[in-house]
Amino acid sequence: MNQENKKRIWKVIQEAGDYLDGQLPNHPNHPKGRNPYAHIAICVKNKFRASYKDVPDEKYDEVLKYIDFLKQNPS
């Protein structure tokens, strides 16, 4: 992904993390609470099989839609 798209995606991840702060369900592996920013980044990495930085530019819109999906469906 080019630098400009990386910056945009990171900003969207930060906004989504802010939105999800305190909304993620409790988990025994995270007794102090879950990190919503890491949650978004890990979900993107799992779905696209690459870090958000390494997803091809052609999938930029798909990544944005997926992050929006994660915001609407905290898990």
N, CA, C and O of each residue as an XYZ file, in Angstrom:
300
protein
N       0.852     -1.171      0.000
C       0.000      0.000      0.000
C       0.896      1.233      0.000
O       1.925      1.260      0.675
N       0.504      2.241     -0.753
C       1.326      3.453     -0.803
C       1.221      4.226      0.517
O       0.312      3.997      1.316
N       2.150      5.125      0.724
C       2.263      5.858      1.996
C       0.988      6.608      2.343
O       0.551      6.587      3.494
N       0.392      7.263      1.373
C      -0.822      8.047      1.632
C      -1.957      7.145      2.117
O      -2.652      7.479      3.077
N      -2.142      6.011      1.458
C      -3.201      5.085      1.869
C      -2.908      4.477      3.235
O      -3.829      4.266      4.024
N      -1.637      4.192      3.528
C      -1.268      3.670      4.854
C      -1.671      4.657      5.941
O      -2.231      4.272      6.967
N      -1.381      5.935      5.706
C      -1.720      6.967      6.688
C      -3.226      7.070      6.878
O      -3.708      7.211      8.002
N      -3.969      7.000      5.776
C      -5.428      7.092      5.864
C      -6.006      5.901      6.625
O      -6.869      6.060      7.488
N      -5.519      4.710      6.291
C      -6.010      3.507      6.969
C      -5.686      3.578      8.460
O      -6.534      3.253      9.291
N      -4.471      3.997      8.808
C      -4.107      4.090     10.227
C      -5.018      5.072     10.950
O      -5.425      4.817     12.083
N      -5.338      6.177     10.317
C      -6.236      7.156     10.927
C      -7.623      6.548     11.150
O      -8.241      6.779     12.189
N      -8.105      5.781     10.192
C      -9.405      5.117     10.326
C      -9.347      4.067     11.440
O     -10.303      3.917     12.200
N      -8.234      3.344     11.537
C      -8.067      2.367     12.623
C      -8.103      3.074     13.974
O      -8.729      2.585     14.914
N      -7.440      4.210     14.074
C      -7.440      4.958     15.337
C      -8.851      5.431     15.690
O      -9.271      5.331     16.843
N      -9.580      5.944     14.700
C     -10.943      6.406     14.951
C     -11.841      5.241     15.360
O     -12.671      5.379     16.259
N     -11.676      4.091     14.698
C     -12.465      2.913     15.041
C     -12.112      2.432     16.450
O     -12.993      2.041     17.215
N     -10.823      2.463     16.789
C     -10.395      2.081     18.130
C     -10.984      2.997     19.185
O     -11.429      2.537     20.236
N     -10.987      4.290     18.909
C     -11.607      5.249     19.828
C     -13.085      4.914     20.016
O     -13.598      4.929     21.135
N     -13.756      4.615     18.919
C     -15.180      4.303     18.956
C     -15.445      3.029     19.761
O     -16.407      2.963     20.527
N     -14.595      2.026     19.586
C     -14.798      0.727     20.246
C     -14.279      0.678     21.678
O     -14.513     -0.305     22.380
N     -13.587      1.705     22.119
C     -13.020      1.697     23.465
C     -14.118      1.427     24.497
O     -15.084      2.183     24.606
N     -13.953      0.342     25.245
C     -14.916     -0.038     26.272
C     -16.096     -0.852     25.760
O     -16.948     -1.257     26.551
N     -16.167     -1.101     24.450
C     -17.300     -1.845     23.886
C     -16.998     -3.314     23.604
O     -17.915     -4.117     23.428
N     -15.719     -3.662     23.561
C     -15.378     -5.052     23.248
C     -15.721     -5.939     24.433
O     -15.507     -5.546     25.580
N     -16.254     -7.136     24.174
C     -16.612     -8.037     25.279
C     -15.388     -8.433     26.109
O     -14.266     -8.480     25.605
N     -15.626     -8.712     27.366
C     -14.547     -9.159     28.248
C     -14.000    -10.492     27.768
O     -14.695    -11.282     27.128
N     -12.738    -10.718     28.093
C     -12.096    -11.975     27.710
C     -11.126    -12.351     28.821
O     -10.430    -11.483     29.349
N     -11.067    -13.636     29.186
C     -10.192    -14.038     30.297
C      -8.710    -13.773     30.034
O      -7.945    -13.625     30.987
N      -8.289    -13.711     28.795
C      -6.881    -13.428     28.486
C      -6.540    -11.950     28.624
O      -5.369    -11.572     28.563
N      -7.552    -11.117     28.810
C      -7.346     -9.666     28.906
C      -8.062     -9.116     30.144
O      -9.066     -8.414     30.021
N      -7.548     -9.433     31.331
C      -8.250     -9.033     32.557
C      -8.353     -7.519     32.755
O      -9.237     -7.047     33.471
N      -7.465     -6.767     32.133
C      -7.515     -5.306     32.275
C      -8.278     -4.653     31.126
O      -8.296     -3.428     31.011
N      -8.897     -5.449     30.292
C      -9.655     -4.920     29.162
C      -8.910     -5.149     27.861
O      -7.692     -5.327     27.841
N      -9.664     -5.141     26.783
C      -9.096     -5.406     25.461
C      -8.680     -4.102     24.796
O      -9.295     -3.057     25.005
N      -7.625     -4.183     23.992
C      -7.111     -3.038     23.274
C      -7.849     -2.949     21.928
O      -7.616     -3.775     21.045
N      -8.731     -1.958     21.764
C      -9.528     -1.899     20.536
C      -8.694     -1.602     19.282
O      -9.066     -2.016     18.184
N      -7.591     -0.900     19.432
C      -6.731     -0.578     18.281
C      -6.049     -1.848     17.771
O      -5.990     -2.100     16.567
N      -5.539     -2.637     18.712
C      -4.914     -3.907     18.344
C      -5.961     -4.858     17.767
O      -5.673     -5.602     16.829
N      -7.155     -4.839     18.314
C      -8.230     -5.697     17.819
C      -8.502     -5.414     16.341
O      -8.589     -6.342     15.537
N      -8.635     -4.151     15.987
C      -8.896     -3.777     14.584
C      -7.734     -4.227     13.707
O      -7.945     -4.844     12.663
N      -6.511     -3.921     14.124
C      -5.334     -4.270     13.314
C      -5.215     -5.786     13.129
O      -4.896     -6.248     12.033
N      -5.465     -6.557     14.178
C      -5.366     -8.012     14.087
C      -6.469     -8.576     13.194
O      -6.225     -9.486     12.403
N      -7.663     -8.043     13.320
C      -8.765     -8.515     12.468
C      -8.466     -8.241     10.997
O      -8.717     -9.091     10.142
N      -7.931     -7.059     10.702
C      -7.563     -6.735      9.309
C      -6.485     -7.700      8.836
O      -6.552     -8.218      7.722
N      -5.490     -7.939      9.688
C      -4.399     -8.844      9.316
C      -4.917    -10.254      9.057
O      -4.482    -10.908      8.108
N      -5.832    -10.724      9.882
C      -6.383    -12.065      9.698
C      -7.213    -12.169      8.424
O      -7.106    -13.150      7.688
N      -8.036    -11.164      8.164
C      -8.911    -11.221      6.989
C      -8.131    -11.106      5.686
O      -8.396    -11.844      4.737
N      -7.170    -10.185      5.635
C      -6.453     -9.914      4.382
C      -5.112    -10.639      4.312
O      -4.380    -10.512      3.330
N      -4.795    -11.396      5.357
C      -3.556    -12.175      5.415
C      -2.310    -11.302      5.251
O      -1.289    -11.731      4.714
N      -2.429    -10.080      5.724
C      -1.303     -9.140      5.669
C      -1.603     -7.976      6.605
O      -2.763     -7.662      6.871
N      -0.565     -7.353      7.090
C      -0.720     -6.136      7.875
C      -1.428     -5.094      7.018
O      -1.330     -5.121      5.791
N      -2.142     -4.174      7.670
C      -2.834     -3.134      6.894
C      -1.860     -2.390      5.991
O      -2.255     -1.880      4.942
N      -0.595     -2.323      6.387
C       0.426     -1.630      5.589
C       0.778     -2.387      4.315
O       1.242     -1.801      3.337
N       0.550     -3.705      4.341
C       0.969     -4.551      3.225
C      -0.174     -5.003      2.323
O       0.051     -5.730      1.355
N      -1.392     -4.581      2.633
C      -2.530     -4.922      1.777
C      -2.383     -4.126      0.471
O      -2.022     -2.950      0.511
N      -2.654     -4.741     -0.669
C      -2.525     -4.013     -1.940
C      -3.462     -2.801     -2.014
O      -4.552     -2.814     -1.441
N      -3.035     -1.776     -2.710
C      -3.835     -0.561     -2.877
C      -5.210     -0.866     -3.466
O      -6.178     -0.163     -3.177
N      -5.299     -1.904     -4.284
C      -6.566     -2.240     -4.926
C      -7.629     -2.636     -3.900
O      -8.823     -2.595     -4.196
N      -7.200     -3.018     -2.695
C      -8.140     -3.448     -1.664
C      -8.394     -2.354     -0.628
O      -8.983     -2.624      0.419
N      -7.968     -1.151     -0.899
C      -8.125     -0.032      0.027
C      -9.582      0.131      0.476
O      -9.867      0.186      1.672
N     -10.495      0.206     -0.491
C     -11.908      0.397     -0.155
C     -12.461     -0.788      0.628
O     -13.280     -0.614      1.531
N     -12.017     -1.979      0.285
C     -12.465     -3.183      0.984
C     -12.006     -3.157      2.444
O     -12.750     -3.566      3.334
N     -10.790     -2.681      2.690
C     -10.281     -2.567      4.059
C     -11.127     -1.563      4.848
O     -11.485     -1.818      5.998
N     -11.441     -0.431      4.233
C     -12.268      0.575      4.909
C     -13.642      0.002      5.257
O     -14.145      0.220      6.359
N     -14.242     -0.718      4.332
C     -15.552     -1.318      4.590
C     -15.471     -2.339      5.720
O     -16.379     -2.425      6.546
N     -14.393     -3.107      5.760
C     -14.227     -4.109      6.810
C     -14.059     -3.438      8.174
O     -14.629     -3.899      9.163
N     -13.292     -2.369      8.233
C     -13.125     -1.649      9.503
C     -14.469     -1.101      9.970
O     -14.778     -1.144     11.161
N     -15.262     -0.592      9.045
C     -16.602     -0.104      9.400
C     -17.465     -1.254      9.917
O     -18.219     -1.083     10.875
N     -17.356     -2.420      9.289
C     -18.074     -3.601      9.754
C     -17.667     -3.941     11.192
O     -18.519     -4.249     12.026
N     -16.363     -3.882     11.478
C     -15.882     -4.192     12.824
C     -16.435     -3.207     13.855
O     -16.745     -3.592     14.982
N     -16.557     -1.950     13.472
C     -17.121     -0.956     14.377
C     -18.572     -1.294     14.704
O     -19.006     -1.154     15.847
N     -19.299     -1.729     13.718
C     -20.723     -2.022     13.918
C     -20.960     -3.372     14.597
O     -22.049     -3.636     15.107
N     -19.934     -4.221     14.597
C     -20.072     -5.572     15.156
C     -18.914     -5.891     16.093
O     -18.100     -6.762     15.787
N     -18.825     -5.203     17.228
C     -17.713     -5.472     18.152
C     -17.796     -6.901     18.693
O     -18.852     -7.375     19.113
N     -16.639     -7.563     18.665
C     -16.634     -8.937     19.177
C     -15.278     -9.276     19.762
O     -15.074    -10.390     20.244
